[in-house]
Structure formats: structure tokens, C-alpha cells
């Protein structure tokens, strides 16, 4: 998928940590998730430099607009990854950037040797659910592993 002019999709860098954390907190607040007590949020580049993990950001005209990552599902088998911290600011939604991030994450997960991808979504994130379902994610009845997003009651899984 071609990105719109002025948009770059790239791996996260340490200099992106503060902006990525601010985006995550803003979007979580937008959807009523409350305070985030996840230490990973303030050190995203370091957290996603672990084996079989990656985080990608989108920049539009030099400013971060969101990101998404993959890594092993905590408490899952070594064949299942988790799509993590997939958030876009309202100003960049509707441009196809979510699909571009999802495509990059799934391709990367396959390259890491994962067979399945799990994701947790707040039930209020209806657009995210639509994108996941359009990309062959199947709704689950219960969570897997230890995803740990507080207040989540919607879970998806797809084969890679």
C-alpha cells in the first residue's frame, strides 16, 4: 500500500519515546481508558528492541501521528504474538495509515516466526474492530495470555 505524500512509516527510535507516550495516553484517554500504569509506554524504543519485537511509527510532515507494534504474547506459546499499542491520533485517521501499520506489523510477525496474532481492543474502539475484522481477525470469547490492557473485553486472533 502506498503511503500518502508527506507520510513516513518507520521503526521507532529513542527520540520518538516522548511523542509516542503522549499519543498513547491521548488516545487511551479519548476512549475512556483512564490512567496508564504501563512502564513500557515511556520507553517504547527500548521495550521493542527485545527479541521478536518491533514497533513502528507513522510521521506526517515530520510529526508522529501514531504507531503499532508486535511482540510475543506474555503467557502464550512462542508461536503467538500480540499486536500492541496500535494507536493513531484523530488528525491522521482515515488516511490508510492504520492499514499500513497493521500490514507492516503482520509481515514483521511472520518474519519473526509467529503463526498467530492476538490483539485486545477496548469495546468503544469500533473503528479499530472494523479494521481488524476486515483483516481476518476473529472475535474470541475470552482473553489469551497476559495482554493486560485494563478494561478490555474484546479480543481477536488471526492466523499469519
Buried (B, 14 or more C-beta within 10 A) or exposed (E): EEBEEEBEBEBBEEEBBEBBBEBBBEBBEEBEBEEBEBEBBBBBBEBBBEEBBBBBBBBBEEEBBBBBBBBBBEEBEEEBBBBBBBBBBEEBBEBBBBEBBBBBBBEBBBEBEBEBBBBBBBEBBEEBBEBBEEBEBEEBEEBBBEBEBEEBEBBBBBEB
